Amino acid sequence: MALFWMIWTVVILATAQAQLIGRFALRGVRYSRKFNKDRCHAGDNLEMVEIIENDKRLPIPWLRLESEFPAVFRFRGSTALKQERGSVYQTHTSGFTIMPRRRVTRRHFVTCEGRGIFRLSTVFMTSGDLLGFVLRSRSENVQAPLIVYPRLLEERRLPQEWRSWQGEFAVRRWILADPFLIEGSREYAPGDPMNRIHWKASARTGGLQTYRQGHSADPRVMLVLDIGTVTPGLRGGGGEPEAEHAISLAATIAARLIADGVPVGLAHNAHTLSLPRIPVGGGAGQLRLLLEAMAGIRLKVQRSLAECLTAEAREVGPACDYVVIGSGGEAVIGAAVARLERLGHKVSLIDPGFVSADGSAADTSVDSGASVDSRASGASDPAPGRAAPRHIPLRKEAEA
């Protein structure tokens, strides 16, 4: 008889805890997630804070939390019980025991290894009673968007063609000094006229200072990113690292030009989660738009480079410098380039190549056909050891 009552008591207690704890297991449970910043560059470190709160008078004996993150997130010292990593996403499973009216805060240190526009919005929670008789599950919508900009390249990883183009571009900006545009002061140099002396700056610094005049021209640069030439399967040796390197090169060029006060725009021929074309503009807001557009680029071709340049020729606006970032030849885009140059634009082609993290560079030399065309158009040969940017010439057949 004693054994019977003992068994009966155990059954009653198990049923009671199943109905009391299991039935209300997820009631009053709140989950939130946030990053210490919502925008960063690839390679930056972030702090992600998770807060799980039990706002009821009953304990939670066990809580299983399943979160999905992009595969490019690398967690340092993760406390997850189980991790499943795929090529696109990774799933983290964690377990908790939370007492009544308690809050659990977890901090994760994350390294973003790749660019993208991420919307981390769903968390799946499962809980129940002590013996697992009753299970409760629900998904929690968490608004934690994150935009990871492309990685900015170091100086040693920039192609020589970009340095040559940058030098020629700077010379064209400083043809004549603009007497009506004053950008500050500089040290006096022999030959400076006396009426250009900045007397207030001279008194402040203790030496002769003259007005530093602005640029004589107002150049505009339009970056055209050709993702098709570096997408896997379109070209021998092409792949995702080459595509990401080309996008990083475009981001680096845009950041440097805008820092120098040059208006910059962007067009590309890839599928995107953001804007496919950014008109030419300047300032910090413009750089933010450009980087966000590059973060949303998907490695899938939407149209050819020739179609992209043809669409640019239909845009109405003042003349600008078109910088085509791609490793394709000039033959397939000759007609589109000729149309742009007839409209007064200047078109240059920069081969991004591919430079590994250790600094070893791939071959980005100019092919023989481009060299012959450059000499035929009257361009001077570059100095030994210096690769000149390819200014695509107007061929006779293209003009026809």
N, C-alpha and C positions, 0 to 999 in steps of 0.2 A: 504493500500500500504506500509506503514512503517513497518507493521508487516511482510509482505512478504519479504521485503529487509532485515529485521533483521534475519529472518529464513534462507534466502539465504546466508547471511554473515556467520552465524554460521555453515552452511553446508560446505561452502568453507574453513573456518578456520579448521574445524574438519578434512576435507579431506586432507588439506595441512599438518597439524601436523601429521596425520597418515602416509602420504607418506614420510614426511621429517624425523620425529623422529622415527616412528615405523619401517620404512624400513631399516634404518641404526642404529637400536638400539644396536646391538652387534658388530658393526664395530669399531675397535680400542679398544675393551675391552680385557684386558689381565689379566690373573689370575695365581698366583704362590703360592706355599705352601712349607714350609720347617720346619724341626725340628732342635732344637739346637744340637742334636746329633743323629746319625743313629743307635746306638747300646746302649742297656741298659738292666738292669735286671728287672724282674717282681717286681712290687712294687715301682719302681723309678718314679720320677716326671719329665715330659718333658714340654718344651715350644714349641708350634706350632704357626708359624707365617703365616698368610694369607695376601696376597696383591692383591687387585682388583684395576685396573687402567683404567681410561677412557681417552684414548689418541685421542680425537677428539674434534671439536669445538661445538658439540651439547651436551646438557645434557642428562642424563639417568634418566627419571622420576621414573622408578621403575625397579629393577633387583632382580629376585628370584634366589637364589643359593642353590642347593641341593648337599650335600656332604654325602658320605657313609664312615663310619668308623667301625672298628671291635667292637663287643659288649664288649670286655675287656677294652676298653678305657673309663675312667671315667673323664668327663669334669667338672672342678670346676668353677662355676659362668658362665656357658655358656650363650651367648647372642642370641642363635638361637630362631626363632619365634616358631618353631615346632620341636619336637623330637619324632621319632618313634624307639623304642628299641625292637630288636628281640633277639633270642638266639645266633645268629652268628654275625649279623651286626646291626648297628643303623644308622638311616638317620637323618641328621640335615638340616633344611630348614631355610634360612635367607633372609632378604630383605634389599635392599640398594636404596638410591637415590644419584647419583653422578653427580656433576657439571662438566662442560667441563675442560679438562686438570687437573683433580684431581686424587688423589690416596688415597685409604682407606686401612689402615693397622690394622689388628686385631690380637691380641695375645691371645692364649688359653693355659691354664695350664691343662695338662693332666696327669693322673696317670694310668700307664699300670698295670692292675690287673692280666694279664695272659701273658704267653710266646707265641711266635709264630714268623713267618716270614711274614710280612705284606707288601703288595705293594699297596699303596694308589694312584691310578692312574687316576681316572675318577671323574670329577665334571660336573654337568649338570646346565646350565645357561638358563634362560628364561627372556625375556624383551619385550617391545612393546611401543606403543604410550600412551598418557595420558588417552585416553578413551577405550583402549583395542580393537580397531578395527583391528590392525595389531600386530601379535605376531611373535617373532623370538626366536628360541631355538637352542642350540648347546651344544655338550659335549666337555670338555677340558681335554686333557691328561696331567696329572701332574705326574712327576717322583719323588715320595717321599717314597723310600723304608725304612722300619724300621724293625730291628731285635731285638726282646725282648728275652733275655736269661732267663733261669729258675731262680726262686728265690733261693738264697743261704740261707741255714738253719742256725739258731743259734745253739750254742753248746748244749743247753738244749733240742733241738729237734732232736738231733742225736741219733740213737739207741745204746744201750749198746754193741751190737755185733760189731759195727764199732770201738768203743773205744778199745775193747779187741783185735780185729785184728790189729789195729794200733800199740798197744803196742808190740805184737808179731813180727810185721813187723819191728819195730825199733830195736828190739833185734837182729834180723837176719842181719840187716845192719851193726851192730857194733861188729861182731865176733872178728875181728883182725884189728888193726890200719894199715893203708897203709902208709909206710914211704915215699912214692914218691908223695903223694897227700897232699899238704898243703892248707888249707882253711882259715888260719888266725892265730890268737893267742888267748890264754886263760891264766888265772891266774895259777901260779905255784902251784902244789899239791905235798905233800910229796911222795917220791918215783919216781918222774920224773927224768930221767937221765940228766946229765949236758949238754950233747951234743944236747939236744932238747930245750935248753933255747933260746928264741928269744931276743937277746940283744938289737936290735933297738927298739922293742916294749917295752922292760923293761925300757930303757932310756926315752922313750916318756911318759910312764905312771907313772914312779916313783916306780914301783914294779916289781917283777920277773914275766915274761911272758914266756910261752912255746908255741911251735908250736902246732896249732890245726890241727890234721891230718884228712884226709877224710875217706870215707867209705871203708871198705874192700871188699864190694860187689857192684855190679851195678844192682840192682833189677829193674824189669820192671813189670808194672801192666796193666792188660787188664780188663776194666770194661765191664761186660755183663749185660745189662738191660733187664729184662723180663717184658714187658708191658702187656703180656697176662694174668697174674695172677691177675692183678688189673683193667682190663678193665671191664666196666659194662656188666653184663649178663654172665660172665664166672665163677663167683665165688660168693657165698653168701656174701652179705655185701660189695662187691666190687663196685667201682664207680670212677667217674672222680677225686674227691679229692685225693683218694688213689694213682691213677696213677700219678697225678701231684706231690704228695709228693715223690714218688719213683724217678721221674725225677729230682726233686730238690736235693734229697739225692745224686744221681749220680753226679750232677754238683758240689755239695759241696765237695765230696770226690776228684773229679778231680782237683778242685782248690787248695785244701790243699796239695795233693800229689805233684803237679807241683810246688807249692811254696816251698816245701821241696827238690826240685831237682830230683824228681822221674819221669821217663818217664811214660806216661799214654796213653792208647788207649781206644777205645770204640767200642762196637758192640751191636746191639739190634735186636729185632724181630718184629718191628713195621713198618708200612708205614711211609714214611718220605718225606719232601720237600727238604731235603739236602742229605748228604752222609750217606749211611747205615752203613758204617764201617770206622773208623779212625784208621790207624796203630799207633803203639806205638811211641811216640815222647815226647819231652820236650820243655820247653820254653813258652814265652808269645804267640807266634804264634800258638803253639799246643793247648794251652788253648782256644784260640779264635776259632779254628776249632771245638774243642769238644763242646763248649757252643753253637756254631751255629748249629751243628748237633742235639743237644738236643732241641734247639728251634724249629727245623723243624719236630720233632717227632709228628705224628698224633696218636690219641688213637684208633688205629685199627691194629689188629694183622695181620702180613704178613706170619709168619711161627712160628712154635713151638719153645720153648726154647731148646729142644733136637736137633732140626735141626740146630739151631744157634750154639750150642756148637760143633756139628759134623762138621759144616763148619769151625769153628775155628781150629779143629784138622787137617784139610787139609792145613792150612796156614803154610808156611815154615818160620822158624825164631828161634831165641834162646828161651830158656825156660823163662817163666814169671809167675807171680802170677795172676790167674784169680779170680776176685771178682764178683760173680753172685749176683745181686741185684734183689731179687724177693721173694715172699712169698709162692712159690710152694714147694712141697715135693721133696725129693731126688730120689724117686722111679722111676719117669718118665725120669730122666736124668742120671741114674746110668751108663748106657753103654757109653754115650758120655763123662761123667766125667772120667770113667776108661780109655778111649782112650787118653784123654788129660794127665792124670797122667802117663801113660806108656811112653808118649813122654817127660817126665821130668817136666811138668808143675805142679803147685800147685793150687788147686781149693778150694775156700772158698765161703760159702753161707751166705749172710747177708739179714735178713728179714727187709725190711724198716718199717713195721708196718704203723701206722698213728698217728701222734701227732697233735692235734688241736692247734690253735693259742694261747690258754690259757695255753699250756704246758702239758695238760693231755695226757698220752700216752696210746695207745692200747696195748693189750697183745702180746708181741713178744717173749715169752718164748720158749725154745727149746722143741720139742715134745719128748715123751718118747722113741720113736724108735730111734731118733737121739742120745739120751743120751746113749742108750745101745750100739749103734754102736761105739760111741766115746770111751767108756770104753773097748770095745772089741779090738779096734785098738791101745790101749796102751796109750791114751791121759789122762792126769791128769784132775781131776775134777776141775772146776773153783771155785774160792773163793766164799763164801756165798755172795749173793746179786750181783754177777757179771755174766752176761750172756756171755759165750764164743762163738766166731764165729764157725759156723758149717763147719769143714773141712770134706768134703764128702769122706768117706772111699772107698777103693776098695773092693767091695763085691765079694765073690767067684763066684756067678752066673754071675756077670758082667765080671770077668776075663775069665770065660769059653766061 
